[in-house]
Amino acid sequence: MKKALPLFIMAFLVFAVTACKKSITGAERDAVLSYSEAIADGLLKGYNNGDYALYSKDFDEQMKNALNEKVFKQTRDLIASKTGKYVSRKLSDVYRQNQMIVIIYDGKFEKEDKVEIKLVLQKFGDKNLVSGLWFNSPKLRQ
């Protein structure tokens, strides 16, 4: 149960932000990608290296509390055992969900070519921080 709770919290956060979405296009989309790509790069590099500090450096407080270092290691081990390390990603969608920005990537991992990476960002003051993160694929659902 303790292992499932952080995954449940992340899944709930993602579900909560999918209630009403509005696509982001044009200059606004470019502006979002100008900061979100660096966040995704750091997070995924941290995932590959098992580096919690890098992985979580752009997390909001709720994410840091839900996904502490111990939970990160457990979750990372589970994901990596099924998908391997992250290899690359292709942008699939960018949309606004209430006060949050949701970026969807089609991720390629060593053991699986189609892993959906859902990154949820929210503005806190002048910073855009990760408020949700979800990896989804057929192997991860098994």
PENORHU-V775906 format. One record per residue. N is the residue number from 1. RES is the residue in one letter. SS is DSSP state (2 for helix, 1 for strand, 0 for the rest). PSI is psi in degrees with one decimal (* if undefined). D_CENTER is the distance of its C-alpha to the mean C-alpha in Angstrom with 2 decimals. Layout:
n->N res->RES ss->SS psi->PSI d_center->D_CENTER
n->N res->RES ss->SS psi->PSI d_center->D_CENTER
//
This chain:
n->1 res->M ss->0 psi->-39.9 d_center->22.02
n->2 res->K ss->2 psi->-36.1 d_center->20.56
n->3 res->K ss->2 psi->-35.1 d_center->18.04
n->4 res->A ss->2 psi->-25.9 d_center->17.09
n->5 res->L ss->2 psi->-49.7 d_center->16.82
n->6 res->P ss->2 psi->-37.6 d_center->13.42
n->7 res->L ss->2 psi->-39.4 d_center->12.01
n->8 res->F ss->2 psi->-43.5 d_center->14.14
n->9 res->I ss->2 psi->-46.6 d_center->13.02
n->10 res->M ss->2 psi->-42.6 d_center->9.30
n->11 res->A ss->2 psi->-40.1 d_center->10.80
n->12 res->F ss->2 psi->-43.1 d_center->13.30
n->13 res->L ss->2 psi->-42.6 d_center->11.16
n->14 res->V ss->2 psi->-44.1 d_center->9.56
n->15 res->F ss->2 psi->-41.7 d_center->13.20
n->16 res->A ss->2 psi->-31.3 d_center->14.65
n->17 res->V ss->0 psi->0.9 d_center->13.09
n->18 res->T ss->0 psi->14.2 d_center->14.25
n->19 res->A ss->0 psi->-48.6 d_center->17.87
n->20 res->C ss->0 psi->113.4 d_center->18.99
n->21 res->K ss->1 psi->150.6 d_center->17.25
n->22 res->K ss->1 psi->118.9 d_center->18.89
n->23 res->S ss->1 psi->144.7 d_center->18.13
n->24 res->I ss->0 psi->128.5 d_center->18.04
n->25 res->T ss->0 psi->172.9 d_center->20.45
n->26 res->G ss->2 psi->-138.8 d_center->22.76
n->27 res->A ss->2 psi->-35.1 d_center->22.92
n->28 res->E ss->2 psi->-41.0 d_center->20.34
n->29 res->R ss->2 psi->-44.5 d_center->17.74
n->30 res->D ss->2 psi->-39.8 d_center->18.94
n->31 res->A ss->2 psi->-42.5 d_center->18.66
n->32 res->V ss->2 psi->-46.1 d_center->15.00
n->33 res->L ss->2 psi->-24.9 d_center->14.28
n->34 res->S ss->2 psi->-27.3 d_center->16.57
n->35 res->Y ss->2 psi->-30.4 d_center->14.25
n->36 res->S ss->2 psi->-31.5 d_center->10.70
n->37 res->E ss->2 psi->-40.2 d_center->11.55
n->38 res->A ss->2 psi->-38.2 d_center->12.61
n->39 res->I ss->2 psi->-47.5 d_center->9.55
n->40 res->A ss->2 psi->-41.9 d_center->7.53
n->41 res->D ss->2 psi->-48.6 d_center->10.79
n->42 res->G ss->2 psi->-44.5 d_center->11.11
n->43 res->L ss->2 psi->-46.7 d_center->7.92
n->44 res->L ss->2 psi->-31.0 d_center->8.74
n->45 res->K ss->2 psi->-41.7 d_center->12.34
n->46 res->G ss->2 psi->-39.8 d_center->12.00
n->47 res->Y ss->2 psi->-51.9 d_center->10.62
n->48 res->N ss->2 psi->-40.0 d_center->13.62
n->49 res->N ss->2 psi->-3.7 d_center->16.03
n->50 res->G ss->0 psi->29.3 d_center->15.26
n->51 res->D ss->0 psi->96.7 d_center->15.28
n->52 res->Y ss->2 psi->-39.2 d_center->13.81
n->53 res->A ss->2 psi->-44.6 d_center->15.17
n->54 res->L ss->2 psi->-43.4 d_center->13.39
n->55 res->Y ss->2 psi->-41.8 d_center->10.00
n->56 res->S ss->2 psi->4.7 d_center->10.38
n->57 res->K ss->0 psi->-24.8 d_center->12.65
n->58 res->D ss->0 psi->17.2 d_center->10.81
n->59 res->F ss->1 psi->146.2 d_center->9.89
n->60 res->D ss->0 psi->173.6 d_center->12.27
n->61 res->E ss->2 psi->-38.8 d_center->14.94
n->62 res->Q ss->2 psi->-41.9 d_center->13.81
n->63 res->M ss->2 psi->-41.8 d_center->10.55
n->64 res->K ss->2 psi->-37.7 d_center->12.90
n->65 res->N ss->2 psi->-40.6 d_center->15.35
n->66 res->A ss->2 psi->-32.9 d_center->13.35
n->67 res->L ss->0 psi->71.2 d_center->11.73
n->68 res->N ss->0 psi->179.6 d_center->14.73
n->69 res->E ss->2 psi->-39.6 d_center->15.76
n->70 res->K ss->2 psi->-45.1 d_center->17.60
n->71 res->V ss->2 psi->-38.3 d_center->14.89
n->72 res->F ss->2 psi->-49.0 d_center->12.50
n->73 res->K ss->2 psi->-43.3 d_center->15.41
n->74 res->Q ss->2 psi->-46.6 d_center->16.10
n->75 res->T ss->2 psi->-43.9 d_center->12.69
n->76 res->R ss->2 psi->-44.2 d_center->12.39
n->77 res->D ss->2 psi->-41.5 d_center->15.99
n->78 res->L ss->2 psi->-48.8 d_center->15.53
n->79 res->I ss->2 psi->-46.9 d_center->12.81
n->80 res->A ss->2 psi->-33.9 d_center->14.83
n->81 res->S ss->2 psi->-27.2 d_center->18.02
n->82 res->K ss->2 psi->-34.1 d_center->17.16
n->83 res->T ss->2 psi->-18.4 d_center->15.29
n->84 res->G ss->0 psi->-164.7 d_center->16.33
n->85 res->K ss->0 psi->155.8 d_center->14.76
n->86 res->Y ss->1 psi->138.2 d_center->12.50
n->87 res->V ss->1 psi->-52.8 d_center->15.08
n->88 res->S ss->1 psi->173.2 d_center->14.03
n->89 res->R ss->1 psi->157.0 d_center->12.21
n->90 res->K ss->1 psi->132.1 d_center->13.84
n->91 res->L ss->1 psi->132.2 d_center->12.87
n->92 res->S ss->1 psi->-44.4 d_center->13.55
n->93 res->D ss->1 psi->151.9 d_center->13.37
n->94 res->V ss->1 psi->124.4 d_center->12.98
n->95 res->Y ss->1 psi->161.5 d_center->14.28
n->96 res->R ss->1 psi->134.3 d_center->15.20
n->97 res->Q ss->1 psi->99.6 d_center->14.95
n->98 res->N ss->0 psi->-118.9 d_center->17.52
n->99 res->Q ss->0 psi->5.3 d_center->16.62
n->100 res->M ss->1 psi->154.6 d_center->12.93
n->101 res->I ss->1 psi->130.3 d_center->11.55
n->102 res->V ss->1 psi->127.1 d_center->9.21
n->103 res->I ss->1 psi->126.9 d_center->8.41
n->104 res->I ss->1 psi->129.2 d_center->8.63
n->105 res->Y ss->1 psi->146.6 d_center->9.28
n->106 res->D ss->1 psi->107.4 d_center->11.76
n->107 res->G ss->1 psi->146.1 d_center->11.09
n->108 res->K ss->1 psi->128.8 d_center->14.17
n->109 res->F ss->1 psi->168.4 d_center->14.51
n->110 res->E ss->0 psi->-40.3 d_center->17.92
n->111 res->K ss->0 psi->-2.4 d_center->18.81
n->112 res->E ss->0 psi->129.8 d_center->17.08
n->113 res->D ss->0 psi->-20.5 d_center->16.97
n->114 res->K ss->0 psi->86.7 d_center->14.92
n->115 res->V ss->1 psi->118.7 d_center->11.45
n->116 res->E ss->1 psi->128.2 d_center->9.36
n->117 res->I ss->1 psi->118.0 d_center->5.75
n->118 res->K ss->1 psi->118.4 d_center->4.80
n->119 res->L ss->1 psi->123.1 d_center->3.56
n->120 res->V ss->1 psi->122.5 d_center->6.40
n->121 res->L ss->1 psi->147.5 d_center->8.87
n->122 res->Q ss->1 psi->144.8 d_center->12.29
n->123 res->K ss->1 psi->127.9 d_center->15.43
n->124 res->F ss->1 psi->106.2 d_center->17.26
n->125 res->G ss->0 psi->-122.5 d_center->20.58
n->126 res->D ss->0 psi->9.0 d_center->20.16
n->127 res->K ss->1 psi->142.3 d_center->16.63
n->128 res->N ss->1 psi->117.0 d_center->13.35
n->129 res->L ss->1 psi->155.8 d_center->10.91
n->130 res->V ss->1 psi->120.0 d_center->7.42
n->131 res->S ss->1 psi->-7.9 d_center->8.52
n->132 res->G ss->1 psi->148.4 d_center->5.89
n->133 res->L ss->1 psi->135.5 d_center->2.84
n->134 res->W ss->1 psi->132.7 d_center->4.86
n->135 res->F ss->1 psi->131.5 d_center->6.82
n->136 res->N ss->1 psi->133.8 d_center->10.14
n->137 res->S ss->0 psi->165.2 d_center->13.41
n->138 res->P ss->2 psi->-43.4 d_center->17.09
n->139 res->K ss->2 psi->-35.8 d_center->17.32
n->140 res->L ss->2 psi->-22.8 d_center->14.59
n->141 res->R ss->2 psi->-8.8 d_center->16.46
n->142 res->Q ss->0 psi->* d_center->19.71
//
